[in-house]
Amino acid sequence: MRPELVWRFFWRELKRMDVLIMVLAIALAVASVVSLARFAEVLNQAFDRKGASFLAADLVLRSSQPLDQAVEKAIQASPLDKSHQTRFTTMLIHGDAMQLAAVAAVDAHYPLRGQLKVADSPFGTKVVTGHGPGAGSIWLDSRLAQALGAKLGDKVELGYASLKVERFLIEAPDLGLNLFATAPPALMNEADLAATKVIQPGSRVGWRWLFRGDAKALKQLEARFKDQLPPGAEFTDIHRSNSPIGTALDRARRFLLLSSLLGVLLAAVAIGVAARRFCDAHVETVALIKALGGSRNKVVALFAGQMGLVLVLGSLLGLALGLGLVQGLLAQYGALLPAELPPPTAEPLWLGMAVGALCTAAFAAWPLWRLLKVPPIRVWREGEGGDGGGRTHYLLVLAALFGVIYLFTGDLNLTWAVGAGVGAAALAVGLCSYVLLRLLGRTRSIGGAWRLAVAGLQRRRGASLVQLGSFTLALMLMLLVQLIQHDLLADWQKSLPDDAPNYFVVNVAPDEVAPVKAFLAGHGSSASDLYPVVRARLTAINGEALRQGDEEPAQGKAPQRGGRVGIDRELNLTWRTDLPPQNKLVQGSWWQAGGGKAVSVEEGVAKRLGIKLGDELAFRLGGEDFSAPVTSIRKVDWQSMQPNFFMIFSPAVLKDFPASYIASFHLADDQRPALGTLLRDHPTLTLIDVDAILGQIRSLINQVALALRFVWLLVSAAALLVLLAAVQASLDERRRDLGVLRTLGASNRSLRQALGLEFLLLGGLAGLMAGLCSQLSLYLLQTRVLDLPVNLHWPLSLLALVGGALGVAIPALLRLWPLLRRAPLRLIRS
C-alpha cells in the first residue's frame, strides 16, 4: 500500500464525525493524563512541603540509641542537606524556681523545613527566624519561661551549664505537638550539650537526623542504611508519622487520583465506541477492495495506517492541550503553590502518549479484526461475514483498562480495586440494560410515537445496549466526580468545622480539673471531656510475653516483622464509663456502669497485634502489673482533634492509679491573651496550640476543591464525547430507518416525537442506573478508600433519572435534527 494513498484516505476520513470524535477522545485522554500528571507533581510537592514543615525535614531518622560510628560518618558524608538534634527531658533552674523541660539540642542547620517563630517576650509578637539558638544561649517556650519567671537575658541552669535566655520560643516545626508531652519545650545549641553533662549511661535520650532533598535521593539514603540501624530506630516522613497532616495528605491524593482516573476511563470508552463506528462504516469498502483483487495485507496497511495517523494526530493535540492546561492551572493556582516549582519531567508526556496508544490499540483491535474477516461477497450480499473475535476483544479491553489504571496510579492494589469495580459495574449495567429493553418491548401496544420509539430500540437492540451502557457509565462517572467534589469534600470539611478544637491542655492535676473547666466556661469555650491519663507498657497477650522492638503503631498498619511483637514504649491509657463520642464500636459491646474489669482496643492496634475479643491483655505500670479482658474493638476518628487512645479501660481497672488529665477546646482569637492568666494560676499545665495544623489541613481541602473543579470539566468533556460517539454509532441505521418511514408516510412530527421518546427512555434508564450505581460506589469510596462517614443520597437517583433523560435526549436530537429535514430519497441514497 502506497503511503500517499494512506495519507489521502486519512484526510478524506478526517471529515467524518466518528473519526473526529476518535481524534478528540484520544486528545482528551492524553491531555487529561499530561495535565493532571504534571499538576499532580506540583501539588504533591506543595502537599509534601506543607507536611514536611511539621517535621522540619523531608525525611527523619529517629533512634533511641546512638548510631554506629561507621553509619554516622556515612550519613555525614551524604550530599543531602541534613541536620542533627538530640532530645532529652531535664530540669531547668532559674533562681529558686525549677521546671521540667523537653530540651532539643540542635545544630546550625535546623530547621530544614518550616519556620522557627520567636518573640522578645513570652506570648509576644511572632518573628520568623532562619536559625536556632547560638552557642551559650537557650530559647524557652513561653509557658516554660512563665513557670520559671525568666526574662530576656536571664541565666538558666541546665545541668552543669548556665545558658542565657536569648529568645522566647513561640513555634517550632517539630516541637510541642506531642499531646501527651510531660514538659514544655526548649531549644539549645548542640555545641553546649557536652558542657551540661546531663546525658549519662541509662539516660532516656532520642537522637534524630533530619534530611532534605529530592524524593529519589531520599529513597536511596533510606534503602542504604535501613538494615544498619539499631533496634527501635526508624526512618519516617509525613506520610508515616501517624499525624493529622499525613492522613490529610494521603486523603487529598486519593481524592485527586480517583477523580482524575474517572475522566481518563471515560475518554477510553469514547475511543472504543468511535473506533467501532469507524470500522463498521468501512465494511463495504474492505469488501470492495478485496473484490477488486486487493490483498489482506493491503487492507491491514490501509486501516492500520489510518489508526496510526489518528493516534498521532490525537496524541499531538493532546500534548499541546495538556501542556496549555498545565500553564493555565499554574497561573490560576500559583498563590497556593510553592515558590519554587519542581522542574518539568518527561514522565507526564510519555505517560499520556502510552495511555492514548494503549486505549486506541485495545479498543480498535476487535473492529479491525472484523474488517479483516469481511469477505468479497459482502459487496453483493449485505450481512455476510464480518463477525468473530468478540471474546478476544473483551480480554484486550479488560487488559487495557487495567494497564491504563496501573500506568496512571502506579498502585497495584488500587488498580485491582478500581478495575474490579469498573468491570463489575459494566457487567451489572449490561445485564440491567438487557432486562430493561426486554421489558420495554412488552409495551408496544401503547401505540403512536411510543410504539415507534420502543420498536426502534428493539430493532437496534445491539446498538441500544451499547448506547445504554455507554450513557450509564458516562453519567455514573460524572455523578461520582460531582459527589467527590461536593459531597465527600464537604464531609471532610465538616470534620474540621470553624469551632474545631485549636488547643490541647495536658498535665492537668485532679485538683485542677474544676478550675480549668470554670476558666474555659468563663471565656466562652467548652472543653471536651477531660480524660485521665496513665502510662503503662503492654507486656503480654493471653499470658504470652511480647517481644519488644517496634514503635507505637501507626493507625491500622500491619506489623513489619513476623511473630507476636509488642510496642517498644509505654502507652497512654485512660478509663471512662461511656463510649467517647468520636469512637464507634465495630466488635463487642461497651461495659455497663459499675461493671468489672474490661478494656476496649482501637481496631488498627488490634489488627496489628492480632488481638481478638476475649483476649487477656497484661500491662505494667511502674512496678505493678494488672490485666483486663478485651470486650470491644473500636474505630477511632483520628481527624476529630479530640483526645484519642489506643486502649480505654473500665473504671474498675485504673481508677486507683494516680493520673493527670487531658482535654481539647476551642478558643477564639480575642480570648487568647487570657491563656497567660491560666498558666500563671496553674504553672504545671501544658498548652499545645494546633491552629497551625488546622490551617494546613483546611488549606489542603481548598486546594483539592480547586483541582477537582478542573477535573470535573475534563470528565464532563469526556462524557459528552461518549454521548456523541454512541449516537454517531447508530447514525447510518437511523438514516435508513428515517428514510423508509418518511417514504411510507410518517410525518416529521411523529418521527420527532419517536426520536425524542427513544432518547428520553435511553437517558432516563441510564440516569436511573447511574444514580443507583453511583450510590453504591459512593458507599465503597467512603468506607474503603477515603475513610469518611457513610452519607448516601438516594434522592439523587431520581434526579439522575430526569437529568439523564434530558442530558441524553437534547444533544442526541440536536445531532439528528438535520436528518429530519432531508428528503426521503436523499436519506435512502446516503
VOGU-3710 file (C-alpha; in Angstrom, 3 decimals, decimal comma):
1> mrpelvwrff> 0,000/0,000/0,000  1,479/3,314/-1,107  1,954/5,846/1,721  0,369/8,677/-0,297  -2,807/6,608/-0,686  -2,959/6,045/3,067  -2,427/9,761/3,604  -5,151/10,799/1,107  -7,579/8,304/2,618  -6,839/9,681/6,086
11> wrelkrmdvl> -7,564/13,310/5,109  -10,816/12,274/3,478  -11,885/10,271/6,522  -10,961/13,078/8,905  -14,092/14,903/7,772  -16,248/12,109/9,231  -17,729/12,726/12,672  -16,716/9,323/14,072  -13,060/9,865/13,112  -13,162/13,376/14,564
21> imvlaialav> -14,649/12,031/17,808  -11,904/9,409/17,982  -9,210/12,060/17,477  -10,788/14,293/20,123  -11,187/11,370/22,551  -7,516/10,435/22,177  -6,570/14,091/22,570  -8,701/14,394/25,701  -7,263/11,215/27,223  -3,688/12,341/26,525
31> asvvslarfa> -4,394/15,914/27,687  -6,014/14,637/30,885  -3,053/12,440/31,751  -0,409/15,020/30,797  -2,062/17,942/32,585  -3,095/16,009/35,676  0,215/14,157/35,977  2,186/17,402/35,740  -0,214/19,244/38,035  -0,024/16,308/40,448
41> evlnqafdrk> 3,775/16,696/40,520  3,361/20,303/41,589  0,547/19,593/44,049  2,439/16,660/45,545  5,403/18,882/46,168  3,144/21,549/47,654  1,468/18,960/49,887  4,800/17,405/50,860  6,329/20,797/51,636  3,397/21,674/53,867
51> gasflaadlv> 3,609/18,302/55,583  7,392/18,390/55,888  7,141/21,756/57,644  5,702/19,870/60,627  8,693/17,522/60,740  11,295/20,223/59,983  12,562/17,924/57,184  11,544/15,739/54,254  12,834/12,591/55,967  13,664/11,932/59,617
61> lrssqpldqa> 15,777/9,178/61,155  14,767/8,629/64,792  16,673/6,452/67,221  16,666/5,809/70,955  20,255/4,508/70,717  23,381/6,097/69,231  24,084/5,034/65,665  27,167/3,029/64,779  30,145/5,317/64,125  30,535/3,999/60,580
71> vekaiqaspl> 26,884/4,780/59,857  27,270/8,251/61,410  30,249/9,011/59,176  28,459/7,724/56,076  25,413/9,883/56,840  27,598/12,922/57,403  29,231/12,310/54,029  25,852/12,215/52,290  25,335/15,076/49,793  21,804/15,672/51,109
81> dkshqtrftt> 21,047/18,677/53,293  20,972/17,389/56,864  20,670/18,452/60,466  21,251/16,621/63,741  19,493/17,036/67,061  19,471/15,400/70,479  16,325/15,299/72,608  16,002/14,672/76,332  13,973/15,735/79,345  15,661/17,504/82,245
91> mlihgdamql> 15,147/20,111/84,959  15,813/23,794/84,283  16,653/26,030/87,251  16,234/29,784/87,492  16,772/31,194/90,961  14,552/29,222/93,295  12,264/28,007/90,506  12,633/24,604/88,899  10,705/23,237/85,927  10,861/20,035/83,900
101> aavaavdahy> 11,541/20,793/80,224  11,720/18,823/76,967  15,031/20,055/75,532  16,120/19,751/71,919  19,817/20,414/71,218  20,028/21,447/67,540  22,789/22,391/65,140  23,118/25,462/62,920  21,168/23,883/60,028  17,914/23,382/61,943
111> plrgqlkvad> 15,174/23,568/60,667  15,468/22,198/57,140  11,738/22,758/56,504  9,199/25,007/58,146  9,800/28,113/60,209  11,018/28,945/63,672  8,967/31,707/65,276  10,272/33,547/68,316  9,486/36,649/70,357  11,250/39,020/72,739
121> spfgtkvvtg> 8,691/38,364/75,480  6,515/35,394/76,452  3,493/35,188/74,144  4,836/38,266/72,365  4,722/39,251/68,689  5,980/36,451/66,466  9,127/36,960/64,435  10,347/34,381/61,911  13,983/33,373/62,165  16,001/31,090/59,915
131> hgpgagsiwl> 18,265/29,500/62,536  18,255/28,099/66,043  19,913/29,449/69,198  23,611/30,302/69,167  26,238/28,778/71,431  25,789/29,650/75,121  22,101/30,555/74,746  18,710/28,891/75,134  15,228/29,615/73,807  12,420/28,941/76,291
141> dsrlaqalga> 8,835/28,170/75,427  6,565/30,962/76,698  4,865/28,643/79,187  8,225/27,423/80,444  9,505/30,984/80,826  6,465/31,976/82,880  6,819/28,913/85,106  10,493/29,786/85,766  9,908/33,516/85,974  12,724/34,023/83,434
151> klgdkvelgy> 13,124/37,226/81,411  15,188/38,089/78,345  18,909/37,999/79,209  18,498/35,911/82,390  20,672/32,873/83,008  19,101/29,428/83,261  20,930/26,438/84,674  20,814/23,238/82,635  22,919/20,526/84,265  26,426/21,921/84,756
161> aslkverfli> 25,937/24,665/82,162  24,489/28,155/82,555  22,719/29,359/79,386  21,442/32,827/78,544  17,759/33,305/77,628  18,154/34,767/74,130  14,615/34,432/72,740  11,229/33,034/73,672  10,067/30,146/71,532  6,621/30,670/70,034
171> eapdlglnlf> 6,537/27,980/67,371  8,913/25,269/66,132  8,187/22,852/63,269  8,620/19,567/65,132  8,360/20,565/68,795  5,415/20,842/71,118  2,936/18,768/69,081  3,014/15,669/71,284  -0,360/15,686/73,034  0,990/13,588/75,884
181> atappalmne> 4,209/15,532/76,368  5,248/15,723/80,003  7,049/19,058/79,716  7,100/22,265/77,623  9,920/22,562/75,042  13,192/24,460/74,996  15,864/24,841/72,286  19,623/24,964/72,850  22,709/24,736/70,652  24,183/21,267/70,248
191> adlaatkviq> 27,664/22,706/70,852  26,727/23,263/74,542  25,475/19,721/75,083  28,757/18,265/76,354  29,121/21,057/78,935  25,754/20,232/80,520  26,792/16,614/81,337  23,101/15,687/81,514  23,449/12,687/79,215  24,746/9,774/81,225
201> pgsrvgwrwl> 24,570/5,971/80,821  20,921/4,954/81,193  19,548/8,390/80,322  16,396/8,459/78,152  17,637/10,259/75,054  16,396/10,481/71,477  18,665/11,174/68,522  17,390/12,496/65,207  18,859/13,079/61,789  16,843/15,395/59,542
211> frgdakalkq> 17,239/15,253/55,740  16,125/17,457/52,863  16,362/16,628/49,171  14,587/15,165/46,169  12,481/12,029/46,571  14,849/9,761/44,648  17,896/10,684/46,747  15,908/10,275/49,973  14,737/6,792/48,938  18,314/5,805/48,101
221> learfkdqlp> 19,517/7,037/51,502  16,788/5,111/53,332  17,443/1,936/51,358  21,186/2,186/52,020  21,007/2,488/55,809  17,713/0,798/56,686  19,335/-2,551/57,540  22,198/-0,961/59,510  20,073/0,737/62,164  19,943/-0,318/65,838
231> pgaeftdihr> 16,707/-1,783/67,286  13,973/0,816/67,633  15,495/3,169/65,044  13,403/4,038/62,002  13,047/6,391/59,076  9,828/8,369/58,888  8,228/11,116/56,834  4,941/12,962/56,986  3,080/10,030/55,424  4,354/7,595/58,049
241> snspigtald> 4,244/9,866/61,059  0,740/8,986/62,332  -0,342/12,638/62,229  -3,450/14,503/61,046  -1,348/16,221/58,383  -0,085/12,908/56,987  -3,611/11,494/56,888  -4,900/14,648/55,197  -2,136/14,491/52,567  -2,928/10,885/51,707
251> rarrflllss> -6,634/11,629/51,537  -6,012/14,622/49,228  -4,003/12,432/46,865  -6,748/9,812/46,787  -9,365/12,462/46,006  -7,387/13,747/43,023  -6,275/10,336/41,805  -9,735/8,782/41,808  -11,407/11,797/40,208  -8,760/12,111/37,505
261> llgvllaava> -8,880/8,399/36,742  -12,610/8,585/36,005  -12,005/11,168/33,275  -9,316/9,017/31,647  -11,576/5,934/31,677  -14,432/7,893/30,094  -12,128/9,086/27,308  -11,109/5,445/26,753  -14,796/4,465/26,385  -15,281/7,242/23,800
271> igvaarrfcd> -12,275/5,940/21,841  -13,750/2,434/21,842  -17,237/3,477/20,682  -15,837/5,733/17,941  -13,383/3,061/16,755  -16,163/0,525/16,393  -18,263/3,006/14,434  -15,293/3,830/12,173  -14,690/0,172/11,303  -18,374/-0,651/10,852
281> ahvetvalik> -18,686/2,198/8,358  -15,923/0,694/6,181  -17,136/-2,882/5,861  -18,295/-2,317/2,262  -15,030/-0,507/1,483  -12,993/-3,526/2,554  -15,288/-5,892/0,647  -14,859/-3,777/-2,494  -11,056/-3,695/-2,140  -10,981/-7,477/-1,820
291> alggsrnkvv> -13,413/-7,924/-4,707  -11,110/-5,846/-6,906  -8,137/-8,048/-6,024  -6,709/-6,230/-3,019  -4,841/-8,479/-0,615  -5,369/-8,841/3,119  -2,010/-7,161/3,735  -3,148/-4,084/1,798  -6,284/-3,865/3,913  -4,174/-4,168/7,074
301> alfagqmglv> -1,752/-1,489/5,847  -4,565/0,898/4,877  -6,589/0,744/8,082  -3,695/0,249/10,482  -2,216/3,348/8,864  -5,486/5,213/9,461  -5,474/4,243/13,136  -1,809/5,169/13,431  -2,416/8,614/11,930  -5,485/9,116/14,128
311> lvlgsllgla> -3,372/8,191/17,169  -0,525/10,514/16,166  -2,843/13,452/15,477  -4,838/12,885/18,691  -1,660/12,489/20,753  -0,093/15,673/19,365  -3,280/17,636/20,020  -3,471/16,097/23,489  0,122/17,010/24,323  -0,401/20,602/23,209
321> lglglvqgll> -3,713/20,877/25,062  -2,312/19,209/28,183  0,719/21,488/28,399  -1,520/24,505/27,827  -3,870/23,392/30,603  -0,909/22,980/32,948  0,211/26,550/32,353  -3,316/27,806/32,912  -3,645/25,832/36,137  -0,298/27,021/37,448
331> aqygallpae> -1,223/30,610/36,640  -4,626/30,321/38,337  -3,461/28,492/41,467  0,019/29,993/41,686  -0,658/31,631/45,046  -1,357/28,221/46,584  1,740/26,525/45,175  5,397/26,535/46,260  7,521/29,471/45,142  9,994/27,025/43,603
341> lppptaeplw> 8,140/24,585/41,370  9,704/21,200/40,571  11,407/21,125/37,157  9,256/19,607/34,382  9,915/15,940/33,703  9,214/13,797/30,655  7,130/11,335/32,663  3,738/13,081/32,139  4,418/13,246/28,380  5,249/9,590/27,836
351> lgmavgalct> 2,565/8,553/30,302  -0,066/10,446/28,319  1,113/9,018/25,000  1,223/5,497/26,466  -2,349/5,777/27,764  -3,571/7,075/24,388  -1,777/4,308/22,459  -2,964/1,591/24,855  -6,602/2,683/24,653  -6,523/3,031/20,864
361> aafaawplwr> -4,841/-0,322/20,276  -7,080/-2,258/22,659  -10,416/-0,709/21,694  -9,727/-0,732/17,947  -8,371/-4,300/17,811  -11,679/-6,116/17,534  -13,297/-3,755/14,981  -10,154/-4,020/12,810  -10,221/-7,799/13,172  -13,817/-7,812/11,930
371> llkvppirvw> -12,781/-5,727/8,944  -10,066/-8,221/8,030  -12,630/-11,050/8,031  -15,066/-9,294/5,669  -15,385/-11,469/2,510  -15,576/-10,022/-1,027  -19,147/-11,352/-1,380  -20,253/-8,674/1,118  -20,387/-6,315/-1,906  -23,466/-8,188/-3,187
381> regeggdggg> -24,838/-9,820/-0,038  -25,206/-7,492/2,939  -24,603/-9,177/6,287  -22,192/-11,830/5,017  -19,148/-12,334/7,288  -17,534/-9,650/9,415  -18,065/-11,257/12,825  -15,762/-13,008/15,249  -13,089/-12,159/17,765  -15,522/-10,840/20,386
391> rthyllvlaa> -14,033/-12,696/23,336  -10,533/-11,655/22,351  -11,746/-8,061/22,141  -13,196/-8,129/25,641  -9,974/-9,589/27,019  -7,959/-6,881/25,256  -10,247/-4,142/26,575  -10,050/-5,551/30,113  -6,253/-5,769/29,918  -6,121/-2,236/28,521
401> lfgviylftg> -8,268/-0,852/31,343  -6,034/-2,491/33,931  -2,972/-1,179/32,101  -4,356/2,372/31,973  -5,249/2,325/35,665  -1,848/0,978/36,668  0,055/3,419/34,440  -1,918/6,284/35,924  -1,856/5,261/39,593  1,302/3,170/39,945
411> dlnltwavga> -0,553/1,295/42,703  -1,324/-2,389/42,090  -3,853/-2,665/44,931  -5,746/0,400/43,743  -5,580/-0,950/40,189  -7,260/-4,204/41,214  -9,858/-2,369/43,291  -10,819/0,176/40,620  -10,542/-2,344/37,760  -12,748/-4,839/39,553
421> gvgaaalavg> -15,237/-2,089/40,400  -15,445/-0,822/36,814  -15,728/-4,386/35,472  -18,480/-5,280/37,929  -20,327/-2,041/37,140  -20,080/-2,680/33,381  -21,381/-6,239/33,795  -24,249/-5,109/36,020  -25,145/-2,291/33,636  -25,115/-4,699/30,664
431> lcsyvllrll> -27,417/-7,186/32,383  -29,781/-4,484/33,633  -29,855/-2,858/30,197  -30,792/-6,149/28,554  -33,597/-6,811/31,051  -34,977/-3,264/30,801  -35,043/-3,362/26,995  -36,891/-6,685/27,117  -39,449/-5,201/29,496  -39,916/-2,155/27,278
441> grtrsiggaw> -40,606/-4,466/24,354  -43,834/-5,550/26,062  -45,250/-2,009/25,961  -45,593/-1,736/22,164  -49,364/-1,916/22,439  -49,494/1,665/23,684  -49,239/2,813/20,070  -48,297/6,111/18,414  -44,854/7,638/18,900  -44,252/5,348/21,899
451> rlavaglqrr> -44,626/2,278/19,692  -42,177/3,690/17,127  -39,668/4,543/19,881  -39,846/1,102/21,508  -39,737/-0,634/18,107  -36,597/1,331/17,262  -34,933/0,239/20,481  -35,870/-3,392/19,871  -34,817/-3,352/16,216  -31,406/-1,953/17,108
461> rgaslvqlgs> -31,062/-3,981/20,284  -27,302/-4,380/19,996  -26,724/-0,683/19,331  -29,262/0,217/22,041  -27,397/-1,907/24,581  -24,106/-0,219/23,641  -25,726/3,213/23,884  -27,459/2,474/27,166  -24,267/1,052/28,696  -22,177/3,962/27,439
471> ftlalmlmll> -24,666/6,557/28,689  -24,894/4,843/32,084  -21,132/4,678/32,580  -20,700/8,287/31,451  -23,435/9,585/33,756  -22,266/7,418/36,663  -18,698/8,663/36,441  -19,885/12,264/36,131  -22,043/11,826/39,218  -19,150/10,264/41,099
481> vqliqhdlla> -16,827/13,168/40,372  -19,577/15,583/41,370  -20,154/13,682/44,605  -16,432/13,584/45,328  -16,150/17,305/44,616  -19,126/18,479/46,654  -20,364/15,717/48,942  -17,257/13,847/50,063  -15,229/17,039/50,193  -17,987/18,660/52,255
491> dwqkslpdda> -17,913/15,692/54,640  -14,183/16,203/55,006  -14,710/19,911/55,676  -17,426/19,134/58,229  -14,907/17,048/60,157  -12,971/20,292/60,733  -15,590/22,970/61,498  -14,643/26,545/62,322  -15,063/25,799/66,026  -12,890/22,666/65,924
501> pnyfvvnvap> -10,602/22,412/68,986  -7,477/24,503/68,464  -5,822/23,875/71,825  -4,960/20,858/73,950  -4,380/21,218/77,662  -2,370/18,409/79,269  -0,793/17,607/82,629  -3,946/18,741/84,448  -3,806/17,563/88,061  -7,016/16,110/89,588
511> devapvkafl> -7,475/19,192/91,805  -7,137/21,459/88,730  -9,948/19,856/86,700  -12,707/22,043/88,183  -10,724/25,352/87,873  -9,821/24,577/84,242  -13,458/23,878/83,362  -14,522/27,089/85,096  -11,873/29,121/83,261  -12,933/27,799/79,845
521> aghgssasdl> -16,625/28,351/80,570  -15,864/31,909/81,662  -14,144/32,674/78,347  -16,782/31,347/76,005  -15,200/27,972/75,460  -16,198/24,439/76,358  -13,708/21,634/76,625  -14,074/18,063/75,501  -14,340/15,521/78,253  -11,279/15,634/80,477
531> ypvvrarlta> -9,645/12,250/80,113  -7,497/10,776/82,903  -4,163/9,518/81,583  -1,687/6,974/82,950  1,277/5,457/81,153  1,860/1,710/81,118  3,536/-0,909/78,947  1,716/-3,782/77,244  3,651/-6,885/78,331  1,615/-9,976/77,363
541> ingealrqgd> -1,421/-11,231/75,455  -3,140/-14,327/76,855  -0,091/-14,992/79,000  2,290/-14,870/76,004  5,095/-12,386/76,670  5,511/-9,860/73,865  8,791/-9,376/72,052  9,632/-5,680/72,170  11,070/-3,822/69,233  8,513/-1,646/67,436
551> eepaqgkapq> 7,460/1,921/67,970  3,902/2,928/68,827  1,724/1,649/65,999  0,517/3,766/63,160  -3,225/3,734/62,578  -4,238/0,425/61,067  -0,812/-0,555/59,704  0,343/-4,141/59,543  3,353/-5,377/61,521  6,723/-5,106/59,883
561> rggrvgidre> 8,071/-8,368/61,293  6,536/-11,773/61,940  5,611/-13,138/65,349  3,885/-11,535/68,318  5,802/-8,254/68,501  4,886/-5,738/71,160  5,194/-1,972/71,376  8,578/-0,747/72,478  7,287/2,116/74,598  4,717/2,979/77,201
571> lnltwrtdlp> 1,161/3,548/76,010  -1,114/6,350/77,155  -4,134/4,724/78,785  -7,408/6,151/80,028  -10,651/4,961/81,598  -14,246/6,104/81,383  -17,794/4,867/81,875  -19,271/5,677/78,448  -18,022/5,373/74,857  -16,215/8,534/73,642
581> pqnklvqgsw> -18,278/10,481/71,077  -15,672/10,209/68,283  -15,421/6,402/68,664  -17,578/3,672/67,128  -17,807/0,055/68,230  -17,060/-2,429/65,436  -16,959/-5,574/67,601  -18,170/-6,480/71,065  -20,111/-4,290/73,486  -19,356/-1,450/75,890
591> wqagggkavs> -19,348/-2,138/79,607  -22,124/-1,071/81,919  -21,609/1,410/84,744  -20,206/-0,338/87,791  -19,046/-3,321/85,728  -15,895/-5,343/86,272  -12,510/-5,287/84,531  -12,538/-4,683/80,761  -10,528/-2,980/78,019  -11,521/-1,637/74,597
601> veegvakrlg> -8,857/-1,678/71,832  -8,562/0,528/68,733  -9,096/-1,598/65,599  -5,736/-0,728/63,984  -3,773/-1,874/67,043  -5,985/-4,949/67,367  -5,239/-5,903/63,763  -1,531/-5,202/64,106  -1,083/-7,235/67,304  -3,624/-9,933/66,456
611> iklgdelafr> -5,878/-9,030/69,395  -9,381/-10,556/69,428  -12,427/-10,291/71,666  -11,884/-12,206/74,888  -8,074/-11,922/74,847  -6,469/-11,105/78,191  -4,059/-8,119/77,984  -1,401/-7,692/80,673  0,248/-4,326/81,471  2,932/-3,000/83,775
621> lggedfsapv> 2,610/0,428/85,365  5,702/1,304/87,367  6,319/-1,825/89,387  2,736/-3,033/89,419  1,128/-5,483/86,977  -2,558/-5,550/86,018  -4,669/-7,170/83,294  -8,108/-6,969/81,688  -10,066/-8,902/79,046  -10,860/-7,323/75,659
631> tsirkvdwqs> -14,618/-6,735/75,494  -14,795/-4,448/72,445  -12,859/-3,140/69,448  -13,339/0,483/68,374  -12,965/2,554/65,231  -11,468/5,952/66,108  -11,885/9,202/64,178  -8,277/10,382/64,277  -9,182/13,635/62,487  -11,545/14,822/65,214
641> mqpnffmifs> -8,871/16,895/67,008  -10,070/15,282/70,250  -8,009/13,210/72,693  -7,887/9,681/71,264  -6,499/6,497/72,801  -5,460/3,055/71,620  -6,653/1,468/74,881  -9,624/2,539/77,039  -10,350/0,689/80,300  -13,367/0,338/82,509
651> pavlkdfpas> -13,016/2,439/85,704  -12,573/-0,700/87,816  -9,119/-1,305/86,307  -7,298/2,048/86,589  -9,305/4,366/88,847  -6,981/3,804/91,821  -3,807/4,779/89,899  -2,577/8,393/90,093  -3,311/10,207/86,812  -3,147/13,546/85,087
661> yiasfhladd> -5,881/14,801/82,746  -6,041/15,951/79,121  -8,704/17,864/77,135  -9,096/19,778/73,889  -11,002/23,043/73,453  -11,657/25,865/71,008  -10,729/29,405/71,998  -11,464/32,450/69,872  -8,589/34,722/68,866  -9,767/37,591/71,059
671> qrpalgtllr> -9,715/35,317/74,131  -6,167/34,017/73,672  -4,453/36,625/75,911  -6,345/35,115/78,844  -4,274/31,944/78,477  -1,421/33,723/80,251  -3,616/34,051/83,328  -4,483/30,353/83,197  -0,801/29,383/83,032  0,194/31,762/85,830
681> dhptltlidv> -2,510/30,341/88,086  -1,651/26,760/87,115  2,036/26,675/86,119  2,167/22,884/85,743  -0,312/22,896/82,856  0,925/22,445/79,302  -0,951/24,080/76,408  -0,500/22,861/72,835  -1,614/25,141/70,007  -2,834/23,127/66,991
691> dailgqirsl> -4,131/26,066/64,967  -1,244/25,616/62,545  -2,280/22,012/61,870  -5,921/23,036/61,333  -4,844/25,815/58,979  -2,723/23,458/56,888  -5,482/20,850/56,606  -8,055/23,486/55,609  -5,597/24,807/53,037  -5,244/21,284/51,625
701> inqvalalrf> -9,024/20,946/51,379  -9,277/24,245/49,490  -6,538/23,203/47,061  -8,206/19,854/46,428  -11,542/21,623/45,823  -9,961/23,894/43,192  -8,239/20,973/41,471  -11,453/18,929/41,427  -13,272/21,696/39,567  -10,759/21,319/36,776
711> vwllvsaaal> -11,094/17,522/36,870  -14,884/17,793/36,608  -14,577/19,857/33,419  -12,392/17,153/31,865  -14,803/14,413/32,944  -17,756/16,369/31,530  -15,957/16,786/28,198  -15,192/13,045/28,119  -18,832/12,215/28,915  -20,016/14,453/26,061
721> lvllaavqas> -17,665/12,635/23,686  -19,070/9,282/24,837  -22,588/10,567/24,182  -21,737/11,817/20,692  -19,824/8,642/19,842  -22,743/6,456/20,949  -25,242/8,472/18,881  -22,883/8,506/15,895  -22,500/4,704/16,085  -26,145/4,195/15,036
731> lderrrdlgv> -26,321/7,104/12,600  -26,323/5,059/9,372  -29,065/2,747/10,576  -31,169/5,655/11,805  -30,712/7,453/8,490  -32,041/4,416/6,633  -34,946/3,906/9,064  -35,994/7,549/8,814  -35,869/7,393/5,011  -38,094/4,292/4,936
741> lrtlgasnrs> -40,580/5,706/7,458  -40,768/9,030/5,616  -41,349/7,169/2,340  -44,207/5,217/3,959  -45,873/8,472/5,025  -44,670/9,103/8,592  -44,822/12,790/9,481  -41,905/14,828/10,794  -43,855/15,454/13,985  -44,364/11,759/14,758
751> lrqalglefl> -40,721/10,995/13,936  -39,505/13,819/16,192  -41,716/12,517/18,982  -40,488/8,948/18,451  -36,839/10,002/18,452  -37,402/12,191/21,493  -39,113/9,382/23,389  -36,423/6,906/22,366  -33,606/9,028/23,737  -35,628/10,094/26,761
761> llgglaglma> -36,080/6,409/27,553  -32,394/5,673/26,993  -31,310/8,684/29,029  -33,842/8,060/31,809  -32,881/4,412/32,203  -29,191/5,316/32,045  -29,712/8,061/34,637  -31,600/5,735/36,980  -28,927/3,030/36,788  -26,162/5,645/37,044
771> glcsqlslyl> -27,756/7,093/40,175  -28,029/3,687/41,843  -24,501/2,633/40,821  -23,054/5,968/41,961  -24,588/5,490/45,421  -23,040/2,040/45,690  -19,697/3,429/44,513  -20,028/6,318/46,962  -20,533/3,856/49,803  -17,429/1,891/48,794
781> lqtrvldlpv> -15,356/5,077/48,482  -16,500/6,344/51,870  -15,866/3,079/53,700  -12,932/1,508/51,814  -10,880/4,291/50,252  -11,399/7,717/51,834  -12,271/6,679/55,429  -15,258/9,015/55,738  -18,633/8,504/57,454  -21,340/6,904/55,309
791> nlhwplslla> -23,673/9,566/53,910  -25,719/8,378/50,907  -28,143/10,441/48,814  -30,805/8,168/47,369  -32,986/11,063/46,081  -30,092/11,727/43,728  -31,098/8,608/41,799  -34,427/10,241/40,879  -32,697/13,478/39,926  -30,237/11,453/37,841
801> lvggalgvai> -33,220/9,879/36,015  -34,525/13,304/34,963  -31,073/14,744/34,307  -30,029/11,687/32,327  -33,183/11,805/30,191  -32,705/15,459/29,300  -28,905/15,296/29,147  -29,023/12,465/26,596  -32,106/13,485/24,616  -31,202/17,119/23,933
811> pallrlwpll> -27,668/16,583/22,483  -28,852/13,482/20,576  -31,772/15,328/18,982  -29,521/18,244/18,060  -27,185/15,796/16,308  -30,046/14,006/14,497  -32,125/17,085/13,733  -30,586/17,630/10,234  -31,736/14,124/9,222  -35,370/15,086/9,808
821> rraplrlirs> -35,051/17,969/7,342  -33,769/15,857/4,457  -35,901/14,432/1,691  -36,714/10,682/1,981  -34,914/9,821/-1,276  -31,765/11,618/-0,139  -31,834/9,784/3,193  -32,128/6,397/1,471  -29,375/7,163/-1,022  -26,999/8,396/1,718
//
